Amino acid sequence: MKSQNYILVLLITLTFTQIFNNYHQKKLIVIGQTGAGKSTLCNFLVGKPMFQAKESSESVTQKFQTEKISFQNFNLEITDTPGFTDPKFQDNWQLLNDITEYIKSQKIDFVIIVINHSLRTSNEEYILKWLQNTLPLNKQNSLILVNQHRTIQNFCQHEQESIQDLQVENCETNSQLDLQNNDFMSFIKMTFTNCQIESIGYNSDMRSTEKEFKLLAKKIKTSLLPYAILDHSNIMSLEEKIQIEINKQKQVCNQTIYDMQKHQIQQKLSQIDREIIEINNQIESSKQNIQFLYSQIEDTPDGYYTTGILWWLEIHFYFTRKQIQKNKSINLRIEDIKFEIAKKNFKLASLQEQIESYYIKLSNLSSSSAIENHQQYQDCLKQISQNTTDLINTKNYFQALNQQ
């Protein structure tokens, strides 16, 4: 009994220790384009320049850099990552996979994606879609930080992306850039609908910048990180995500075609049931008609009278012949009705066979192969969601880059 109590106390102690450790030890990773301000944010989070930061289009952070810092009742691991650059200079697909694998293997709790509002490369939207679809991001485990850096500029040519080369001839007008900027912000909000989005003014006034970064760092450390939980089991590759979405579409199409065909069969069965009821009513009416006709048949004498008054005999013979003709006509009518009843019974048998065949079709609808061979099913598959289309386009984009 004492040993059992000891084991129970030990299990409870281990459980609370794990909870305590999970709460007081958090791991954070910062992701973003080159020059977005990732390393600067990391330095403000740790409170000292432990991460090398520089205003440049060339990534200063060439590999994953992790630093540990202890706060009051709080231990934090911060990982800075190499920045994404123009696809002509770096294999961003490989870097994305490396980041995903790192988050999964190192059990990262919180993800910060830093986006420079004004310095963008041609593939940034694809990168952001890739991150949003491969990582299970939400308000509890992620922050999208939009860095409002300087006046809006644009790299008309992505071959040169240094700060000194911002002014490029033949760039769009300011109004066009404003429009692009607004569109990009809308894109960020639509892409990361489940995440927190913060803006920060990274400008030449260092005192103002420092104040904003300090306030943001405080919010991250006190309000976001203590409760951060990232479900690493839901981290998946883009191919896996696409296959999941396609399977979802298949299920939707399967159910849609199944419901449609089931409804059609049930409608047909209802129609046949109504037809059977009508035919049975007609047969019952015909049988009653036969009974009535039988009641109209009268007996006729077996032979002729040979004695009696002549005029009486003639009258008798006349009415006898009339009755025989009437009975013959009634019998012919009865035979016609019986033939009609036989035809209706044959129709009933045929309808019963149809019912059985429709019930077989109904049972076969549970077979996915039968539905998948349906043309409407194939048409339904082509109507994939916009999200799946974006996933496929993103995958195709990076695959095309790798083949160059």
Secondary structure as a PSIPRED ss2 file (coil, helix, strand):
# PSIPRED VFORMAT (PSIPRED V4.0)

   1 M C   1.000  0.000  0.000
   2 K H   0.000  1.000  0.000
   3 S H   0.000  1.000  0.000
   4 Q H   0.000  1.000  0.000
   5 N H   0.000  1.000  0.000
   6 Y H   0.000  1.000  0.000
   7 I H   0.000  1.000  0.000
   8 L H   0.000  1.000  0.000
   9 V H   0.000  1.000  0.000
  10 L H   0.000  1.000  0.000
  11 L H   0.000  1.000  0.000
  12 I H   0.000  1.000  0.000
  13 T H   0.000  1.000  0.000
  14 L H   0.000  1.000  0.000
  15 T H   0.000  1.000  0.000
  16 F H   0.000  1.000  0.000
  17 T H   0.000  1.000  0.000
  18 Q H   0.000  1.000  0.000
  19 I H   0.000  1.000  0.000
  20 F H   0.000  1.000  0.000
  21 N H   0.000  1.000  0.000
  22 N H   0.000  1.000  0.000
  23 Y H   0.000  1.000  0.000
  24 H H   0.000  1.000  0.000
  25 Q E   0.000  0.000  1.000
  26 K E   0.000  0.000  1.000
  27 K E   0.000  0.000  1.000
  28 L E   0.000  0.000  1.000
  29 I E   0.000  0.000  1.000
  30 V E   0.000  0.000  1.000
  31 I E   0.000  0.000  1.000
  32 G E   0.000  0.000  1.000
  33 Q E   0.000  0.000  1.000
  34 T C   1.000  0.000  0.000
  35 G C   1.000  0.000  0.000
  36 A C   1.000  0.000  0.000
  37 G C   1.000  0.000  0.000
  38 K H   0.000  1.000  0.000
  39 S H   0.000  1.000  0.000
  40 T H   0.000  1.000  0.000
  41 L H   0.000  1.000  0.000
  42 C H   0.000  1.000  0.000
  43 N H   0.000  1.000  0.000
  44 F H   0.000  1.000  0.000
  45 L H   0.000  1.000  0.000
  46 V H   0.000  1.000  0.000
  47 G C   1.000  0.000  0.000
  48 K C   1.000  0.000  0.000
  49 P C   1.000  0.000  0.000
  50 M C   1.000  0.000  0.000
  51 F C   1.000  0.000  0.000
  52 Q C   1.000  0.000  0.000
  53 A C   1.000  0.000  0.000
  54 K C   1.000  0.000  0.000
  55 E C   1.000  0.000  0.000
  56 S C   1.000  0.000  0.000
  57 S C   1.000  0.000  0.000
  58 E C   1.000  0.000  0.000
  59 S C   1.000  0.000  0.000
  60 V C   1.000  0.000  0.000
  61 T C   1.000  0.000  0.000
  62 Q C   1.000  0.000  0.000
  63 K C   1.000  0.000  0.000
  64 F C   1.000  0.000  0.000
  65 Q E   0.000  0.000  1.000
  66 T E   0.000  0.000  1.000
  67 E E   0.000  0.000  1.000
  68 K E   0.000  0.000  1.000
  69 I E   0.000  0.000  1.000
  70 S E   0.000  0.000  1.000
  71 F E   0.000  0.000  1.000
  72 Q C   1.000  0.000  0.000
  73 N C   1.000  0.000  0.000
  74 F E   0.000  0.000  1.000
  75 N E   0.000  0.000  1.000
  76 L E   0.000  0.000  1.000
  77 E E   0.000  0.000  1.000
  78 I E   0.000  0.000  1.000
  79 T E   0.000  0.000  1.000
  80 D E   0.000  0.000  1.000
  81 T C   1.000  0.000  0.000
  82 P C   1.000  0.000  0.000
  83 G C   1.000  0.000  0.000
  84 F E   0.000  0.000  1.000
  85 T C   1.000  0.000  0.000
  86 D C   1.000  0.000  0.000
  87 P C   1.000  0.000  0.000
  88 K C   1.000  0.000  0.000
  89 F C   1.000  0.000  0.000
  90 Q C   1.000  0.000  0.000
  91 D C   1.000  0.000  0.000
  92 N H   0.000  1.000  0.000
  93 W H   0.000  1.000  0.000
  94 Q H   0.000  1.000  0.000
  95 L H   0.000  1.000  0.000
  96 L H   0.000  1.000  0.000
  97 N H   0.000  1.000  0.000
  98 D H   0.000  1.000  0.000
  99 I H   0.000  1.000  0.000
 100 T H   0.000  1.000  0.000
 101 E H   0.000  1.000  0.000
 102 Y H   0.000  1.000  0.000
 103 I H   0.000  1.000  0.000
 104 K H   0.000  1.000  0.000
 105 S H   0.000  1.000  0.000
 106 Q C   1.000  0.000  0.000
 107 K C   1.000  0.000  0.000
 108 I C   1.000  0.000  0.000
 109 D C   1.000  0.000  0.000
 110 F E   0.000  0.000  1.000
 111 V E   0.000  0.000  1.000
 112 I E   0.000  0.000  1.000
 113 I E   0.000  0.000  1.000
 114 V E   0.000  0.000  1.000
 115 I E   0.000  0.000  1.000
 116 N E   0.000  0.000  1.000
 117 H C   1.000  0.000  0.000
 118 S C   1.000  0.000  0.000
 119 L C   1.000  0.000  0.000
 120 R C   1.000  0.000  0.000
 121 T C   1.000  0.000  0.000
 122 S C   1.000  0.000  0.000
 123 N C   1.000  0.000  0.000
 124 E H   0.000  1.000  0.000
 125 E H   0.000  1.000  0.000
 126 Y H   0.000  1.000  0.000
 127 I H   0.000  1.000  0.000
 128 L H   0.000  1.000  0.000
 129 K H   0.000  1.000  0.000
 130 W H   0.000  1.000  0.000
 131 L H   0.000  1.000  0.000
 132 Q H   0.000  1.000  0.000
 133 N H   0.000  1.000  0.000
 134 T H   0.000  1.000  0.000
 135 L C   1.000  0.000  0.000
 136 P C   1.000  0.000  0.000
 137 L C   1.000  0.000  0.000
 138 N C   1.000  0.000  0.000
 139 K C   1.000  0.000  0.000
 140 Q C   1.000  0.000  0.000
 141 N C   1.000  0.000  0.000
 142 S E   0.000  0.000  1.000
 143 L E   0.000  0.000  1.000
 144 I E   0.000  0.000  1.000
 145 L E   0.000  0.000  1.000
 146 V E   0.000  0.000  1.000
 147 N E   0.000  0.000  1.000
 148 Q C   1.000  0.000  0.000
 149 H C   1.000  0.000  0.000
 150 R C   1.000  0.000  0.000
 151 T C   1.000  0.000  0.000
 152 I C   1.000  0.000  0.000
 153 Q C   1.000  0.000  0.000
 154 N C   1.000  0.000  0.000
 155 F C   1.000  0.000  0.000
 156 C C   1.000  0.000  0.000
 157 Q C   1.000  0.000  0.000
 158 H C   1.000  0.000  0.000
 159 E C   1.000  0.000  0.000
 160 Q C   1.000  0.000  0.000
 161 E C   1.000  0.000  0.000
 162 S C   1.000  0.000  0.000
 163 I H   0.000  1.000  0.000
 164 Q H   0.000  1.000  0.000
 165 D H   0.000  1.000  0.000
 166 L C   1.000  0.000  0.000
 167 Q C   1.000  0.000  0.000
 168 V C   1.000  0.000  0.000
 169 E C   1.000  0.000  0.000
 170 N C   1.000  0.000  0.000
 171 C C   1.000  0.000  0.000
 172 E C   1.000  0.000  0.000
 173 T C   1.000  0.000  0.000
 174 N H   0.000  1.000  0.000
 175 S H   0.000  1.000  0.000
 176 Q H   0.000  1.000  0.000
 177 L H   0.000  1.000  0.000
 178 D H   0.000  1.000  0.000
 179 L H   0.000  1.000  0.000
 180 Q H   0.000  1.000  0.000
 181 N H   0.000  1.000  0.000
 182 N H   0.000  1.000  0.000
 183 D H   0.000  1.000  0.000
 184 F H   0.000  1.000  0.000
 185 M H   0.000  1.000  0.000
 186 S H   0.000  1.000  0.000
 187 F H   0.000  1.000  0.000
 188 I H   0.000  1.000  0.000
 189 K H   0.000  1.000  0.000
 190 M H   0.000  1.000  0.000
 191 T H   0.000  1.000  0.000
 192 F C   1.000  0.000  0.000
 193 T C   1.000  0.000  0.000
 194 N C   1.000  0.000  0.000
 195 C C   1.000  0.000  0.000
 196 Q E   0.000  0.000  1.000
 197 I E   0.000  0.000  1.000
 198 E E   0.000  0.000  1.000
 199 S E   0.000  0.000  1.000
 200 I E   0.000  0.000  1.000
 201 G C   1.000  0.000  0.000
 202 Y C   1.000  0.000  0.000
 203 N C   1.000  0.000  0.000
 204 S C   1.000  0.000  0.000
 205 D C   1.000  0.000  0.000
 206 M H   0.000  1.000  0.000
 207 R H   0.000  1.000  0.000
 208 S H   0.000  1.000  0.000
 209 T H   0.000  1.000  0.000
 210 E H   0.000  1.000  0.000
 211 K H   0.000  1.000  0.000
 212 E H   0.000  1.000  0.000
 213 F H   0.000  1.000  0.000
 214 K H   0.000  1.000  0.000
 215 L H   0.000  1.000  0.000
 216 L H   0.000  1.000  0.000
 217 A H   0.000  1.000  0.000
 218 K H   0.000  1.000  0.000
 219 K H   0.000  1.000  0.000
 220 I H   0.000  1.000  0.000
 221 K H   0.000  1.000  0.000
 222 T H   0.000  1.000  0.000
 223 S H   0.000  1.000  0.000
 224 L H   0.000  1.000  0.000
 225 L H   0.000  1.000  0.000
 226 P H   0.000  1.000  0.000
 227 Y H   0.000  1.000  0.000
 228 A C   1.000  0.000  0.000
 229 I C   1.000  0.000  0.000
 230 L C   1.000  0.000  0.000
 231 D C   1.000  0.000  0.000
 232 H H   0.000  1.000  0.000
 233 S H   0.000  1.000  0.000
 234 N H   0.000  1.000  0.000
 235 I C   1.000  0.000  0.000
 236 M C   1.000  0.000  0.000
 237 S C   1.000  0.000  0.000
 238 L H   0.000  1.000  0.000
 239 E H   0.000  1.000  0.000
 240 E H   0.000  1.000  0.000
 241 K H   0.000  1.000  0.000
 242 I H   0.000  1.000  0.000
 243 Q H   0.000  1.000  0.000
 244 I H   0.000  1.000  0.000
 245 E H   0.000  1.000  0.000
 246 I H   0.000  1.000  0.000
 247 N H   0.000  1.000  0.000
 248 K H   0.000  1.000  0.000
 249 Q H   0.000  1.000  0.000
 250 K H   0.000  1.000  0.000
 251 Q H   0.000  1.000  0.000
 252 V H   0.000  1.000  0.000
 253 C H   0.000  1.000  0.000
 254 N H   0.000  1.000  0.000
 255 Q H   0.000  1.000  0.000
 256 T H   0.000  1.000  0.000
 257 I H   0.000  1.000  0.000
 258 Y H   0.000  1.000  0.000
 259 D H   0.000  1.000  0.000
 260 M H   0.000  1.000  0.000
 261 Q H   0.000  1.000  0.000
 262 K H   0.000  1.000  0.000
 263 H H   0.000  1.000  0.000
 264 Q H   0.000  1.000  0.000
 265 I H   0.000  1.000  0.000
 266 Q H   0.000  1.000  0.000
 267 Q H   0.000  1.000  0.000
 268 K H   0.000  1.000  0.000
 269 L H   0.000  1.000  0.000
 270 S H   0.000  1.000  0.000
 271 Q H   0.000  1.000  0.000
 272 I H   0.000  1.000  0.000
 273 D H   0.000  1.000  0.000
 274 R H   0.000  1.000  0.000
 275 E H   0.000  1.000  0.000
 276 I H   0.000  1.000  0.000
 277 I H   0.000  1.000  0.000
 278 E H   0.000  1.000  0.000
 279 I H   0.000  1.000  0.000
 280 N H   0.000  1.000  0.000
 281 N H   0.000  1.000  0.000
 282 Q H   0.000  1.000  0.000
 283 I H   0.000  1.000  0.000
 284 E H   0.000  1.000  0.000
 285 S H   0.000  1.000  0.000
 286 S H   0.000  1.000  0.000
 287 K H   0.000  1.000  0.000
 288 Q H   0.000  1.000  0.000
 289 N H   0.000  1.000  0.000
 290 I H   0.000  1.000  0.000
 291 Q H   0.000  1.000  0.000
 292 F H   0.000  1.000  0.000
 293 L H   0.000  1.000  0.000
 294 Y H   0.000  1.000  0.000
 295 S H   0.000  1.000  0.000
 296 Q H   0.000  1.000  0.000
 297 I C   1.000  0.000  0.000
 298 E C   1.000  0.000  0.000
 299 D C   1.000  0.000  0.000
 300 T C   1.000  0.000  0.000
 301 P C   1.000  0.000  0.000
 302 D C   1.000  0.000  0.000
 303 G C   1.000  0.000  0.000
 304 Y C   1.000  0.000  0.000
 305 Y C   1.000  0.000  0.000
 306 T C   1.000  0.000  0.000
 307 T C   1.000  0.000  0.000
 308 G C   1.000  0.000  0.000
 309 I C   1.000  0.000  0.000
 310 L H   0.000  1.000  0.000
 311 W H   0.000  1.000  0.000
 312 W H   0.000  1.000  0.000
 313 L H   0.000  1.000  0.000
 314 E H   0.000  1.000  0.000
 315 I H   0.000  1.000  0.000
 316 H H   0.000  1.000  0.000
 317 F H   0.000  1.000  0.000
 318 Y H   0.000  1.000  0.000
 319 F H   0.000  1.000  0.000
 320 T H   0.000  1.000  0.000
 321 R H   0.000  1.000  0.000
 322 K H   0.000  1.000  0.000
 323 Q H   0.000  1.000  0.000
 324 I H   0.000  1.000  0.000
 325 Q H   0.000  1.000  0.000
 326 K H   0.000  1.000  0.000
 327 N H   0.000  1.000  0.000
 328 K H   0.000  1.000  0.000
 329 S H   0.000  1.000  0.000
 330 I H   0.000  1.000  0.000
 331 N H   0.000  1.000  0.000
 332 L H   0.000  1.000  0.000
 333 R H   0.000  1.000  0.000
 334 I H   0.000  1.000  0.000
 335 E H   0.000  1.000  0.000
 336 D H   0.000  1.000  0.000
 337 I H   0.000  1.000  0.000
 338 K H   0.000  1.000  0.000
 339 F H   0.000  1.000  0.000
 340 E H   0.000  1.000  0.000
 341 I H   0.000  1.000  0.000
 342 A H   0.000  1.000  0.000
 343 K H   0.000  1.000  0.000
 344 K H   0.000  1.000  0.000
 345 N H   0.000  1.000  0.000
 346 F H   0.000  1.000  0.000
 347 K H   0.000  1.000  0.000
 348 L H   0.000  1.000  0.000
 349 A H   0.000  1.000  0.000
 350 S H   0.000  1.000  0.000
 351 L H   0.000  1.000  0.000
 352 Q H   0.000  1.000  0.000
 353 E H   0.000  1.000  0.000
 354 Q H   0.000  1.000  0.000
 355 I H   0.000  1.000  0.000
 356 E H   0.000  1.000  0.000
 357 S H   0.000  1.000  0.000
 358 Y H   0.000  1.000  0.000
 359 Y H   0.000  1.000  0.000
 360 I H   0.000  1.000  0.000
 361 K H   0.000  1.000  0.000
 362 L H   0.000  1.000  0.000
 363 S H   0.000  1.000  0.000
 364 N H   0.000  1.000  0.000
 365 L C   1.000  0.000  0.000
 366 S C   1.000  0.000  0.000
 367 S C   1.000  0.000  0.000
 368 S H   0.000  1.000  0.000
 369 S H   0.000  1.000  0.000
 370 A H   0.000  1.000  0.000
 371 I H   0.000  1.000  0.000
 372 E H   0.000  1.000  0.000
 373 N C   1.000  0.000  0.000
 374 H C   1.000  0.000  0.000
 375 Q H   0.000  1.000  0.000
 376 Q H   0.000  1.000  0.000
 377 Y H   0.000  1.000  0.000
 378 Q H   0.000  1.000  0.000
 379 D H   0.000  1.000  0.000
 380 C H   0.000  1.000  0.000
 381 L H   0.000  1.000  0.000
 382 K H   0.000  1.000  0.000
 383 Q C   1.000  0.000  0.000
 384 I C   1.000  0.000  0.000
 385 S C   1.000  0.000  0.000
 386 Q H   0.000  1.000  0.000
 387 N H   0.000  1.000  0.000
 388 T H   0.000  1.000  0.000
 389 T H   0.000  1.000  0.000
 390 D H   0.000  1.000  0.000
 391 L H   0.000  1.000  0.000
 392 I H   0.000  1.000  0.000
 393 N H   0.000  1.000  0.000
 394 T H   0.000  1.000  0.000
 395 K H   0.000  1.000  0.000
 396 N H   0.000  1.000  0.000
 397 Y H   0.000  1.000  0.000
 398 F H   0.000  1.000  0.000
 399 Q H   0.000  1.000  0.000
 400 A H   0.000  1.000  0.000
 401 L H   0.000  1.000  0.000
 402 N H   0.000  1.000  0.000
 403 Q H   0.000  1.000  0.000
 404 Q C   1.000  0.000  0.000
